[in-house]
Amino acid sequence: MKLGQVLSQINQVERSKFISCLDRICTIATKDNNELSETLSKIDGQLRSASGSEITQLFAVLTRYFNDYAREQISLGGGQMTLLLNILSRDGNGIARTSWIEKLYADEYLKLNNLSNELKQLIEGKSESGEYDRGTRLSIYKDCFSTAYTNDLRLNREAKVTDDERMILNTLADGMGMSSDEALAVENIVVPVPDSNILDALNMLREIGIVFIDKRRSEVLIADEIVMILHEIQNKELADKYVLRILRSLNDAELSLVLRKHGQISRGVSRQAKIKFIAHAGIPIRSVLARDMFGTDDTQNLRKERLKSLIDNLGIDTPRLGVTLDDRINLLIGTLKSGAEGEFNALSASGFKELVISLSETVPPVMSRLRDDFEIEELEKLDPDRLRALGISPLDILYVYSNDEIKQIRDDMKLSKRNNPRTVILENFASANDRLLENYVLLAKRDLAGLNAVGIEIRESEIGIKFEEITRTIFEQLGFHIDEDLRKQINTAKDQADIIISLSDDDIIIGEAKSYKNGDFAKYSSTSRQVKSYVNKYEANGKRVAQVLIVAPGFSRNFIESAEMDTDINISLLEAEGLKKILMAYNVRRNPKFSAKLLTKGGLLKAELIAKTI
């Protein structure tokens, strides 16, 4: 979930905690940052009164300083904070109940202690002949950490590992081929990690601006922008979900090599268990791609060819592969990192929903697989909107299936066997959504026969929902922020607005999609009562309703006149065919500009004129 969305969800007390943290950083940063001074001047230097969008802009300017600040605070927090942040920074844990975080911590703590005991035996049994074996390397790291931790005592200061010392230790661990889990396990031998007081640790993270705690829902939230900073601090080049994609594209022999190079037994271990261990052990993916997955006798050319085939298997289309092994690793990592936004845009909200529904019949079902891969609590209700909030894209969903399984799914859908099967499946759902967009007017008119005639199989009972979903999709494509989180947060069983367009932190447009079968839509009295109830509901929750926008196949003259004369709320009317024309005009422009003000004129909007002004 983006920072702006988090800020819109939390209360003022929680927001104030984050602002206080930014204020402390600003005090240091304004001395040498002109851009920051300009940003602060735009909000009159009063952070307390800043809007969510202004806070988000300020955070973007402060990112470098926040990184340094967070790195320093985390290094002082010790092993417990490190272990907790390892959990919170994983995909799927961006929103979670505090009780679930406590459970995950207990599980990780048990694994950490078991690993510490294993490594302690290796250290104690290290070779006396001076051989540079694994036990010797672990012993060296243990001695270095012990020195870094205790050297402050000589100066009569509290024992701790400073940020500078931490960076040196990270470099040492990486150079000796240790995973981050192994490094933490060795440190746990020297300074045991506490097994309790998780809430205190969460509150400490809250004080330094890393997490938000929604006490009303007992939820911990961490913004995507902060997760990216944590990954940088953790020396994690790729999010876990991308690491899983790479690991699922490796063969069993390669996975076994990775395990053995990190002191693990591979014989008799299932493929899924191998993947899960490597993904969660903190083994740098660059190390896996450059060294761990290869045998000692594998030549450089063989390694480069393997990277080439891996890039192909992951569906990465690139004009240049690079000359060296590092070039290809950089290409693979860089493409995965930069493709996150595009993956979410690959399918509309309705296409995403259709994909999830189609995979619900698989064994195990898609939701069970997602809960397992992304450590999502069983009590958590999962739907496409929640998956988006958790940062899980349509392509992420397809990667919870093995390559063989995804090929079978493709074949069951009777899709083409050419090209990457995951790409083919996504294109299928994207094209299904495109057909609905093309026939948007038929949806609006509830023309079942017309829809069937163009090859769209749909039940009449589904038309209203589809019309609402496609209307939402059109506004998304026009560049508006469709705030599903806010809609779900405020909607009740009685008051259920169809579409919420967020113009700013406080200003919204309420959209209502009305499909109608018999000519022009004429039910103004019931519709006005309905939307007025929505307006009251949202304004009671601190939102300013800039406009109510009703989309329908057409409107009766009486409906239009009543809307124009309504003094209680501002209502704009837009015909479905007109909205489609606006979208078509928007799509053909090289640099389209569509202002929300065009939707707030009131009365029946002139779609042709709006299309010309885009």
C-alpha positions as CSV (number, residue, x, y, z in Angstrom):
1,M,0.0,0.0,0.0
2,K,1.4,3.4,-1.0
3,L,2.2,6.0,1.7
4,G,-0.7,8.2,0.5
5,Q,-3.2,5.4,0.9
6,V,-1.9,4.6,4.4
7,L,-2.1,8.2,5.5
8,S,-5.8,8.3,4.3
9,Q,-6.6,5.2,6.3
10,I,-5.0,6.1,9.7
11,N,-6.3,8.6,12.3
12,Q,-4.8,12.0,13.2
13,V,-2.9,10.7,16.2
14,E,-1.1,8.1,14.1
15,R,-0.4,10.6,11.4
16,S,1.1,13.0,14.0
17,K,3.6,10.3,15.0
18,F,4.9,10.1,11.5
19,I,4.9,13.9,11.0
20,S,6.9,14.3,14.2
21,C,9.5,11.9,12.8
22,L,9.6,13.8,9.5
23,D,9.9,17.0,11.5
24,R,13.0,15.7,13.3
25,I,14.6,14.8,10.0
26,C,13.7,18.1,8.4
27,T,15.6,19.9,11.1
28,I,18.8,18.3,9.9
29,A,18.0,18.1,6.2
30,T,17.0,21.7,5.6
31,K,20.5,22.9,6.2
32,D,21.8,21.7,2.9
33,N,18.7,20.9,0.7
34,N,17.2,23.7,-1.2
35,E,14.5,21.5,-2.7
36,L,13.3,20.6,0.8
37,S,13.1,24.2,1.8
38,E,10.9,24.9,-1.2
39,T,8.7,22.0,-0.4
40,L,8.3,23.1,3.2
41,S,7.6,26.7,2.1
42,K,4.6,25.4,0.0
43,I,3.0,24.2,3.2
44,D,4.0,27.3,5.1
45,G,6.4,25.3,7.2
46,Q,3.5,23.9,9.2
47,L,3.9,20.2,9.0
48,R,1.0,19.6,11.4
49,S,-1.5,21.1,9.0
50,A,0.0,19.4,5.9
51,S,-2.3,17.3,3.7
52,G,-1.6,13.7,2.9
53,S,-0.4,14.5,-0.6
54,E,1.9,17.2,0.8
55,I,3.3,14.7,3.4
56,T,3.9,12.2,0.6
57,Q,5.8,14.8,-1.5
58,L,7.8,15.8,1.5
59,F,8.7,12.2,2.2
60,A,9.9,11.8,-1.4
61,V,12.3,14.7,-1.0
62,L,13.4,13.3,2.4
63,T,13.9,9.7,1.2
64,R,17.7,9.9,1.4
65,Y,17.7,11.4,4.9
66,F,15.0,9.0,6.1
67,N,17.2,6.1,4.8
68,D,20.1,7.3,6.9
69,Y,17.9,8.0,9.9
70,A,16.2,4.6,9.7
71,R,19.5,2.8,9.2
72,E,20.9,4.4,12.4
73,Q,17.9,3.7,14.5
74,I,17.6,0.1,13.3
75,S,21.2,-0.6,14.1
76,L,20.6,0.6,17.6
77,G,17.5,-1.6,18.0
78,G,19.4,-4.8,18.0
79,G,18.5,-8.3,16.9
80,Q,14.9,-8.2,17.8
81,M,14.2,-5.2,15.6
82,T,16.2,-6.8,12.7
83,L,14.1,-10.0,13.1
84,L,10.9,-8.1,13.2
85,L,11.7,-6.0,10.2
86,N,12.6,-9.1,8.2
87,I,9.0,-10.2,8.7
88,L,7.4,-6.8,8.1
89,S,9.3,-6.1,4.9
90,R,8.2,-9.3,3.2
91,D,5.6,-9.2,0.5
92,G,2.1,-9.8,2.0
93,N,2.9,-8.4,5.4
94,G,2.4,-4.7,4.6
95,I,-1.0,-4.9,6.3
96,A,-1.4,-7.5,9.1
97,R,-3.0,-7.8,12.5
98,T,-0.7,-7.4,15.5
99,S,-1.5,-10.8,16.8
100,W,-0.5,-12.3,13.4
101,I,2.8,-10.4,13.5
102,E,3.4,-11.8,17.0
103,K,2.8,-15.4,15.7
104,L,5.1,-14.9,12.7
105,Y,7.7,-13.5,15.1
106,A,7.4,-16.6,17.4
107,D,7.9,-18.9,14.4
108,E,10.9,-16.9,13.2
109,Y,12.4,-16.8,16.7
110,L,12.2,-20.6,16.9
111,K,13.9,-21.0,13.5
112,L,16.6,-18.5,14.5
113,N,17.4,-20.3,17.8
114,N,17.6,-23.7,16.0
115,L,19.9,-22.2,13.4
116,S,22.0,-20.6,16.1
117,N,22.4,-24.0,17.8
118,E,23.5,-25.6,14.5
119,L,26.0,-22.8,13.7
120,K,27.3,-22.9,17.3
121,Q,28.2,-26.6,16.9
122,L,30.0,-25.8,13.6
123,I,31.9,-23.0,15.2
124,E,33.0,-25.1,18.1
125,G,34.0,-28.0,15.8
126,K,35.9,-25.8,13.3
127,S,39.0,-27.2,11.8
128,E,42.2,-26.8,13.9
129,S,44.4,-27.3,10.9
130,G,43.8,-23.7,9.7
131,E,41.5,-24.9,6.9
132,Y,39.2,-22.2,5.7
133,D,36.0,-24.2,6.1
134,R,32.5,-23.1,6.9
135,G,33.0,-23.4,10.7
136,T,36.1,-21.2,10.4
137,R,34.2,-18.5,8.5
138,L,31.4,-18.5,11.0
139,S,33.9,-18.2,13.8
140,I,35.6,-15.2,12.2
141,Y,32.2,-13.5,11.8
142,K,31.3,-14.2,15.4
143,D,34.6,-12.8,16.6
144,C,34.2,-9.6,14.5
145,F,30.6,-9.1,15.7
146,S,31.6,-9.6,19.3
147,T,34.4,-7.0,18.9
148,A,32.0,-4.5,17.2
149,Y,29.4,-5.0,20.0
150,T,31.8,-4.8,23.0
151,N,34.4,-2.3,21.9
152,D,32.3,0.6,23.3
153,L,32.7,-0.8,26.8
154,R,36.3,0.2,26.7
155,L,35.2,3.8,26.4
156,N,32.7,3.4,29.2
157,R,29.8,3.5,26.8
158,E,26.8,1.2,26.2
159,A,27.6,-1.9,24.2
160,K,26.1,-1.6,20.7
161,V,26.8,-2.1,17.0
162,T,26.9,1.3,15.2
163,D,25.6,1.9,11.7
164,D,29.1,2.1,10.3
165,E,30.1,-1.2,12.0
166,R,26.9,-2.8,10.7
167,M,27.8,-1.9,7.1
168,I,31.2,-3.4,7.6
169,L,29.7,-6.6,9.1
170,N,27.3,-6.9,6.2
171,T,30.2,-6.6,3.7
172,L,32.1,-9.3,5.7
173,A,29.1,-11.6,5.7
174,D,28.5,-11.2,2.0
175,G,32.2,-11.8,1.2
176,M,32.2,-15.0,3.2
177,G,29.0,-16.3,1.5
178,M,26.8,-16.0,4.5
179,S,23.1,-15.4,4.3
180,S,21.5,-12.6,6.4
181,D,19.7,-15.3,8.5
182,E,23.1,-17.0,9.2
183,A,24.6,-13.7,10.2
184,L,21.7,-12.9,12.6
185,A,21.9,-16.5,14.0
186,V,25.6,-16.0,14.8
187,E,24.9,-12.6,16.4
188,N,22.2,-14.4,18.4
189,I,24.9,-16.5,20.0
190,V,26.7,-13.4,21.2
191,V,23.7,-11.3,22.1
192,P,20.5,-13.4,22.4
193,V,17.4,-11.9,20.7
194,P,14.5,-11.4,23.1
195,D,11.5,-13.7,22.5
196,S,8.8,-11.4,23.9
197,N,7.8,-7.7,24.1
198,I,6.9,-7.6,20.4
199,L,4.4,-4.8,20.9
200,D,7.1,-2.7,22.5
201,A,9.3,-3.3,19.5
202,L,6.4,-2.4,17.2
203,N,5.8,0.9,19.1
204,M,9.5,1.7,18.8
205,L,9.3,1.2,15.0
206,R,6.2,3.4,15.1
207,E,8.1,6.2,16.9
208,I,10.8,6.2,14.3
209,G,8.2,6.4,11.4
210,I,8.7,2.9,10.0
211,V,5.3,1.4,10.8
212,F,1.8,2.7,11.5
213,I,-0.5,1.0,14.0
214,D,-4.2,1.2,13.5
215,K,-5.4,0.5,17.0
216,R,-9.0,0.5,16.1
217,R,-8.4,-2.5,13.8
218,S,-5.4,-3.8,15.7
219,E,-3.4,-3.7,12.4
220,V,0.2,-2.9,11.6
221,L,0.7,-1.0,8.3
222,I,3.9,-0.3,6.5
223,A,4.0,1.8,3.3
224,D,5.6,0.5,0.1
225,E,8.0,3.4,0.0
226,I,9.3,2.5,3.4
227,V,9.6,-1.2,2.5
228,M,11.9,-0.2,-0.4
229,I,14.1,1.7,2.1
230,L,14.2,-1.3,4.4
231,H,15.2,-3.5,1.5
232,E,18.1,-1.2,0.8
233,I,19.1,-1.3,4.4
234,Q,18.9,-5.1,4.4
235,N,21.0,-5.3,1.2
236,K,18.0,-7.0,-0.5
237,E,18.1,-6.2,-4.2
238,L,14.8,-7.8,-5.0
239,A,11.5,-8.3,-3.1
240,D,10.8,-11.9,-2.0
241,K,8.1,-12.4,-4.6
242,Y,10.6,-11.8,-7.4
243,V,13.1,-14.1,-5.7
244,L,10.4,-16.8,-5.7
245,R,9.9,-16.3,-9.4
246,I,13.6,-16.8,-10.1
247,L,13.8,-19.8,-7.8
248,R,10.7,-21.5,-9.4
249,S,12.5,-21.2,-12.8
250,L,15.6,-23.1,-11.5
251,N,15.8,-26.9,-11.8
252,D,16.1,-29.2,-8.8
253,A,19.8,-29.7,-9.3
254,E,20.4,-26.0,-9.1
255,L,18.3,-25.6,-6.0
256,S,20.2,-28.4,-4.4
257,L,23.5,-26.7,-5.1
258,V,22.3,-23.6,-3.4
259,L,21.2,-25.5,-0.4
260,R,24.5,-27.4,-0.1
261,K,26.6,-24.2,-0.4
262,H,24.8,-22.9,2.6
263,G,25.3,-26.0,4.7
264,Q,21.9,-27.6,4.2
265,I,21.0,-31.1,3.2
266,S,19.3,-31.4,-0.2
267,R,18.7,-35.1,-0.4
268,G,15.1,-36.0,0.3
269,V,14.0,-32.4,0.5
270,S,11.0,-31.5,-1.7
271,R,11.3,-28.9,-4.4
272,Q,8.8,-26.6,-2.6
273,A,10.8,-26.9,0.7
274,K,14.0,-26.0,-1.1
275,I,12.5,-22.9,-2.7
276,K,10.9,-21.8,0.6
277,F,14.1,-22.2,2.5
278,I,16.3,-20.2,0.0
279,A,13.7,-17.5,-0.3
280,H,13.4,-16.9,3.4
281,A,17.0,-17.6,4.4
282,G,18.2,-14.1,3.3
283,I,20.6,-15.5,0.7
284,P,21.4,-12.7,-1.7
285,I,19.8,-13.4,-5.1
286,R,22.9,-12.0,-6.8
287,S,25.0,-14.6,-5.0
288,V,22.5,-17.3,-6.2
289,L,22.7,-16.2,-9.8
290,A,26.4,-15.6,-9.9
291,R,27.8,-18.6,-7.8
292,D,25.5,-20.7,-5.7
293,M,23.4,-22.3,-8.5
294,F,26.4,-23.4,-10.4
295,G,29.0,-26.2,-9.9
296,T,32.6,-25.3,-9.3
297,D,33.6,-26.7,-12.7
298,D,30.9,-24.7,-14.6
299,T,32.6,-22.3,-17.1
300,Q,31.8,-18.6,-17.4
301,N,30.2,-19.2,-20.8
302,L,28.0,-21.9,-19.5
303,R,26.8,-19.6,-16.7
304,K,26.1,-16.8,-19.1
305,E,24.0,-19.2,-21.3
306,R,22.1,-20.3,-18.3
307,L,21.3,-16.7,-17.4
308,K,20.1,-16.2,-21.0
309,S,17.7,-19.1,-20.8
310,L,16.5,-17.9,-17.3
311,I,15.8,-14.5,-18.7
312,D,13.7,-16.1,-21.5
313,N,11.9,-18.4,-19.0
314,L,10.9,-15.3,-17.0
315,G,9.4,-13.7,-20.0
316,I,11.8,-10.8,-20.0
317,D,11.9,-9.2,-23.4
318,T,15.0,-7.2,-24.0
319,P,16.9,-6.0,-27.1
320,R,20.3,-6.5,-25.4
321,L,21.4,-9.3,-23.1
322,G,24.8,-7.9,-22.0
323,V,28.2,-9.3,-22.5
324,T,29.3,-10.4,-19.1
325,L,27.6,-12.5,-16.4
326,D,27.2,-9.4,-14.3
327,D,25.5,-7.6,-17.2
328,R,22.9,-10.3,-17.4
329,I,22.3,-10.5,-13.7
330,N,21.9,-6.7,-13.6
331,L,19.5,-6.9,-16.5
332,L,17.4,-9.6,-14.8
333,I,17.3,-7.8,-11.4
334,G,16.7,-4.4,-12.9
335,T,13.8,-5.5,-15.2
336,L,12.0,-7.2,-12.3
337,K,12.4,-4.2,-10.1
338,S,11.2,-1.7,-12.6
339,G,8.3,-3.8,-13.9
340,A,6.1,-3.7,-10.7
341,E,3.8,-0.9,-11.8
342,G,3.3,-2.4,-15.2
343,E,2.3,-5.7,-13.7
344,F,-0.6,-4.1,-11.9
345,N,-1.7,-2.3,-15.0
346,A,-1.7,-5.5,-17.0
347,L,-5.3,-6.2,-16.0
348,S,-8.1,-4.0,-15.0
349,A,-9.9,-4.5,-11.7
350,S,-12.5,-6.7,-13.4
351,G,-9.9,-8.6,-15.3
352,F,-8.0,-9.2,-12.0
353,K,-11.2,-10.5,-10.4
354,E,-11.9,-12.8,-13.3
355,L,-8.4,-14.3,-13.1
356,V,-8.8,-15.0,-9.4
357,I,-12.2,-16.6,-9.9
358,S,-10.9,-18.8,-12.7
359,L,-8.1,-20.1,-10.5
360,S,-10.3,-20.8,-7.5
361,E,-11.0,-24.3,-8.8
362,T,-7.3,-25.4,-8.9
363,V,-5.9,-27.8,-6.3
364,P,-4.9,-26.3,-3.9
365,P,-7.0,-23.3,-4.6
366,V,-5.3,-20.0,-5.5
367,M,-6.1,-18.3,-2.2
368,S,-4.5,-21.2,-0.2
369,R,-1.4,-20.9,-2.3
370,L,-1.2,-17.1,-1.8
371,R,-1.7,-17.4,2.0
372,D,1.2,-19.9,2.1
373,D,3.6,-18.0,-0.2
374,F,2.9,-14.6,1.3
375,E,2.3,-15.5,4.9
376,I,-1.2,-14.2,5.0
377,E,-3.4,-14.9,8.0
378,E,-6.3,-17.4,7.5
379,L,-8.7,-14.9,9.0
380,E,-7.8,-12.3,6.4
381,K,-10.5,-11.9,3.8
382,L,-8.8,-12.0,0.4
383,D,-10.2,-10.4,-2.8
384,P,-8.6,-8.7,-5.7
385,D,-8.7,-5.3,-4.0
386,R,-7.0,-6.6,-0.9
387,L,-4.4,-8.4,-3.0
388,R,-3.6,-5.1,-4.7
389,A,-3.3,-3.4,-1.3
390,L,-0.8,-6.2,-0.2
391,G,1.2,-5.6,-3.4
392,I,0.3,-8.9,-5.0
393,S,-0.1,-8.5,-8.8
394,P,-1.8,-10.7,-11.4
395,L,1.6,-12.1,-12.4
396,D,2.5,-12.8,-8.8
397,I,-0.7,-14.9,-8.6
398,L,0.4,-16.9,-11.7
399,Y,3.8,-17.5,-10.2
400,V,2.4,-19.4,-7.2
401,Y,1.9,-22.2,-9.7
402,S,4.8,-24.3,-11.0
403,N,5.7,-24.1,-14.7
404,D,4.1,-27.5,-15.3
405,E,0.9,-26.4,-13.5
406,I,0.7,-23.1,-15.4
407,K,1.0,-24.9,-18.7
408,Q,-1.8,-27.2,-17.7
409,I,-4.0,-24.2,-16.8
410,R,-3.2,-22.7,-20.2
411,D,-4.2,-25.9,-21.9
412,D,-7.4,-26.2,-19.9
413,M,-8.3,-22.7,-21.0
414,K,-7.7,-23.8,-24.6
415,L,-5.2,-21.0,-25.2
416,S,-2.3,-20.8,-27.6
417,K,0.8,-22.8,-26.8
418,R,3.0,-20.2,-28.4
419,N,4.9,-17.7,-26.2
420,N,5.2,-17.6,-22.4
421,P,2.2,-19.4,-20.9
422,R,1.8,-16.8,-18.1
423,T,1.8,-14.0,-20.6
424,V,-0.7,-15.8,-22.7
425,I,-3.1,-16.2,-19.8
426,L,-2.8,-12.6,-18.8
427,E,-3.4,-11.5,-22.4
428,N,-6.5,-13.7,-22.4
429,F,-8.1,-11.9,-19.4
430,A,-7.0,-8.5,-20.7
431,S,-8.6,-9.2,-24.1
432,A,-11.8,-10.3,-22.3
433,N,-11.9,-7.0,-20.5
434,D,-11.2,-5.2,-23.8
435,R,-14.3,-6.8,-25.4
436,L,-16.4,-5.5,-22.5
437,L,-14.9,-2.0,-23.0
438,E,-15.6,-2.2,-26.7
439,N,-19.2,-3.1,-26.0
440,Y,-19.6,-0.7,-23.1
441,V,-22.8,0.8,-24.5
442,L,-24.4,-2.6,-24.8
443,L,-23.6,-3.3,-21.1
444,A,-25.1,0.1,-20.2
445,K,-28.3,-0.8,-22.1
446,R,-28.4,-4.3,-20.6
447,D,-28.6,-5.7,-24.1
448,L,-28.0,-9.4,-23.4
449,A,-28.7,-10.5,-27.0
450,G,-26.3,-7.9,-28.3
451,L,-23.6,-9.0,-25.9
452,N,-24.0,-12.7,-26.8
453,A,-23.9,-11.8,-30.5
454,V,-20.4,-10.4,-30.1
455,G,-19.2,-13.4,-28.2
456,I,-19.5,-12.1,-24.7
457,E,-20.9,-14.9,-22.4
458,I,-22.6,-13.2,-19.5
459,R,-25.7,-13.8,-17.4
460,E,-28.3,-11.0,-17.1
461,S,-27.8,-10.9,-13.4
462,E,-24.1,-10.1,-13.9
463,I,-24.6,-7.1,-16.3
464,G,-25.1,-4.5,-13.6
465,I,-21.9,-5.5,-11.7
466,K,-19.9,-5.7,-15.0
467,F,-21.1,-2.3,-16.0
468,E,-20.0,-0.9,-12.7
469,E,-16.6,-2.6,-13.0
470,I,-16.0,-1.4,-16.5
471,T,-17.0,2.1,-15.6
472,R,-14.5,2.0,-12.8
473,T,-11.9,0.7,-15.3
474,I,-12.6,3.6,-17.7
475,F,-12.0,6.2,-15.0
476,E,-8.8,4.4,-14.0
477,Q,-7.6,4.5,-17.7
478,L,-8.4,8.2,-17.7
479,G,-5.8,8.7,-15.0
480,F,-8.1,9.0,-11.9
481,H,-7.3,7.5,-8.6
482,I,-10.1,5.0,-7.9
483,D,-10.0,4.7,-4.1
484,E,-11.3,1.2,-3.4
485,D,-9.9,1.2,0.1
486,L,-11.9,4.3,1.1
487,R,-15.0,2.9,-0.6
488,K,-14.8,-0.4,1.3
489,Q,-14.0,1.4,4.5
490,I,-17.0,3.7,4.5
491,N,-19.6,1.8,2.5
492,T,-22.2,-0.1,4.6
493,A,-24.8,-2.7,3.8
494,K,-27.3,0.2,3.3
495,D,-25.1,2.8,1.6
496,Q,-22.9,1.3,-1.1
497,A,-21.4,3.9,-3.5
498,D,-20.3,2.3,-6.8
499,I,-17.2,4.4,-7.5
500,I,-15.0,6.8,-5.4
501,I,-12.6,9.0,-7.2
502,S,-10.1,10.7,-4.9
503,L,-9.1,14.1,-6.1
504,S,-6.9,14.8,-3.0
505,D,-6.8,13.5,0.6
506,D,-10.1,15.2,1.4
507,D,-11.9,15.8,-1.9
508,I,-13.7,13.0,-3.7
509,I,-16.2,12.4,-6.6
510,I,-18.9,9.9,-5.9
511,G,-19.7,7.9,-9.0
512,E,-22.9,5.9,-9.6
513,A,-23.2,3.5,-12.6
514,K,-26.8,2.8,-13.7
515,S,-27.4,0.2,-16.4
516,Y,-30.9,0.5,-17.7
517,K,-32.8,-1.7,-20.2
518,N,-35.8,0.4,-21.3
519,G,-34.7,3.6,-22.9
520,D,-33.6,6.6,-20.9
521,F,-33.0,6.5,-17.2
522,A,-35.8,8.4,-15.4
523,K,-35.8,7.4,-11.7
524,Y,-34.6,10.7,-10.3
525,S,-36.4,10.7,-7.0
526,S,-35.0,7.3,-5.8
527,T,-31.6,8.0,-7.3
528,S,-31.2,11.4,-5.6
529,R,-32.2,10.0,-2.2
530,Q,-29.6,7.3,-2.8
531,V,-26.7,9.5,-3.7
532,K,-27.6,12.1,-1.0
533,S,-27.3,9.3,1.5
534,Y,-23.8,8.5,0.1
535,V,-22.8,12.2,0.3
536,N,-23.9,12.5,3.9
537,K,-22.1,9.3,4.8
538,Y,-18.8,10.3,3.3
539,E,-18.9,13.9,4.6
540,A,-19.6,12.5,8.1
541,N,-16.3,10.7,7.6
542,G,-14.4,13.9,6.9
543,K,-14.5,13.9,3.1
544,R,-15.6,16.8,0.9
545,V,-17.8,15.6,-2.0
546,A,-16.9,17.8,-4.9
547,Q,-19.4,16.2,-7.2
548,V,-21.8,13.3,-7.7
549,L,-21.4,11.8,-11.2
550,I,-24.1,9.5,-12.6
551,V,-23.3,7.4,-15.6
552,A,-26.2,5.8,-17.5
553,P,-27.1,4.8,-21.1
554,G,-29.3,8.0,-21.3
555,F,-31.4,10.3,-19.2
556,S,-34.9,11.5,-19.5
557,R,-35.6,15.2,-19.9
558,N,-37.3,15.3,-16.5
559,F,-34.2,13.6,-14.9
560,I,-31.8,16.1,-16.5
561,E,-33.9,19.1,-15.3
562,S,-34.3,17.7,-11.8
563,A,-30.6,17.2,-11.5
564,E,-29.9,20.8,-12.7
565,M,-32.4,22.3,-10.2
566,D,-31.2,20.2,-7.2
567,T,-29.8,22.6,-4.7
568,D,-28.8,20.0,-2.1
569,I,-25.9,18.3,-4.0
570,N,-23.9,18.9,-7.2
571,I,-24.9,16.3,-9.8
572,S,-23.3,15.7,-13.2
573,L,-24.8,13.3,-15.7
574,L,-22.8,11.5,-18.3
575,E,-24.1,9.1,-20.9
576,A,-22.3,5.8,-21.3
577,E,-21.6,6.4,-25.0
578,G,-20.2,9.8,-24.2
579,L,-17.8,8.3,-21.6
580,K,-16.6,5.8,-24.1
581,K,-16.0,8.7,-26.6
582,I,-13.9,10.5,-23.9
583,L,-11.8,7.4,-23.3
584,M,-11.2,6.9,-27.1
585,A,-10.1,10.6,-27.4
586,Y,-7.9,10.2,-24.4
587,N,-6.2,7.1,-25.8
588,V,-5.4,8.6,-29.2
589,R,-3.7,11.8,-27.7
590,R,0.0,11.7,-27.4
591,N,0.0,13.7,-24.2
592,P,-3.6,13.7,-22.9
593,K,-4.6,16.0,-20.1
594,F,-7.9,15.3,-18.5
595,S,-8.9,17.5,-15.5
596,A,-11.5,16.4,-13.0
597,K,-13.0,19.9,-13.3
598,L,-14.5,18.7,-16.6
599,L,-16.7,16.3,-14.7
600,T,-17.9,18.9,-12.2
601,K,-19.8,21.3,-14.4
602,G,-23.2,19.9,-13.3
603,G,-26.1,18.8,-15.4
604,L,-25.8,16.7,-18.5
605,L,-22.1,16.8,-19.6
606,K,-21.3,17.4,-23.2
607,A,-19.0,14.5,-24.0
608,E,-18.1,15.7,-27.5
609,L,-16.7,19.0,-26.1
610,I,-14.9,17.3,-23.3
611,A,-13.3,14.9,-25.8
612,K,-12.0,17.9,-27.8
613,T,-10.4,19.5,-24.8
614,I,-8.4,16.5,-23.7
